[in-house]
């Protein structure tokens, strides 16, 4: 069974930093894509940073220059380094991995999610 487990959330003052980690129960290279999403109260879940199958990393505009996505092959984790945190970064952060299944002509993607970790930034 594929599992993703996040860690590293917490309470921090504006301007501070946090590092999130996501440990996978299978090799992270077995995922087609991996990413970090967040969901604030009353808002839709949004992609914060993602690693595509071609190795490119994308960030939502609001975190560019402040957040850094990385992979740790030895630890089999993906990480999100968050600096210069703002109150609007407050949300539950989720780790996501997508795996393709089925023949090429009928390929489907299955989403795997972690349980989420709370990040709260006080002003």
N, C-alpha and C positions, 0 to 999 in steps of 0.2 A: 504494500500500500504506500502510495506516495504521500509524504508529509513534508510540510514546510513549517518551521517554527521560528518566529521572530523574537528578538530580544533587543534591549537597549533603549527602550522608551523611557519617558520620565517627565519631570517638571523642571523647567529651566527658565531663567530670566531672559528677556529680550536681549539679543546680542550674543547669547551664549551658543554652545555647541552640544550636539548629541551625535552618537554613532549608532546606527541600527544595523543589526546583523540578521540574516535569515539562513538557517541551517536546513539543508535538504536531506531526505532519507535515501535519495538516489543521487548519482553523480549529476552535478549541475549541468554537465555537458549533454545530458540526455533530454534537456529541455530545449525546445526550439527558440523560445524567447523567455526572458525573465525580467521582472520589473518590480518597482515599488509604486503602490497606489496609496491614496489617502482619502479619507471621508470625514468631513467636518459635519457637525450637527446641522441637519436641515439641508444638506447639500449632497449632490451626487458624488459617487466615487470617481476620482480622477487619477490619471496616470501622472506620477511625479517624475520618474526616471525609468527608462527601459533599455534593455539590451536586445537588439535585434539579432536575427539569425546570421546576418552578415558581419556581426561584431560591432556595429555602430551603436552608439549610446545617444539617446535623445532625452531632453529635459523639458518639462513644461516651463514656459517663459518666466513664471514668477520665482523659480528657484535657480535659474541659470546664474552661474558665478558664485553661488552660495552652497549648493549641494553637489556632492560627487558620488557617482555610482562606481562600484568596483567589485571585482570577483577575487576571492581568495581560494585558489585551487587546492592548496594544502589542507585548508580547513573545510573545503566544500561548502562555502558560503557565498552569498552576495551581500554587499554592505552598502549603506548609504551614510555618508559623512555629511552632516548638516551643520553649517556654520552661519553666523549672523542671523540667528533665528528671530522670527517676528511673531507677534501674537496671531497673525493670520495663518501661520503654519500649524496652529493647533488642530489636531485631528487624530483619528486612529489610522495608523499606517499599516498597510498590508503588503506582504510579499506575495508575488504571483509568479507562477511558472506555467507555460503552455507547452503541451506535447501534441504532436500530430499523430493521428491514428488512421489506419485504413489504407487502401490502395491510392495511388496518386490521383486517379480519376475520380475518386470519391473521398478525398482526404477530409478529415474533420480535426478540429483542434479542441483539446480538453484543457480546461482551466483548473489549476490547483491553487488553493489559497491557504495562507497561514491564518492563525486565529486573530491576528492584529495586535498591535502594541500602541498604547496611548502616548501621544506626545502633546504636552501642554506647555505653551510659552506664555509667561506672565509679562505684563507691561510694566 
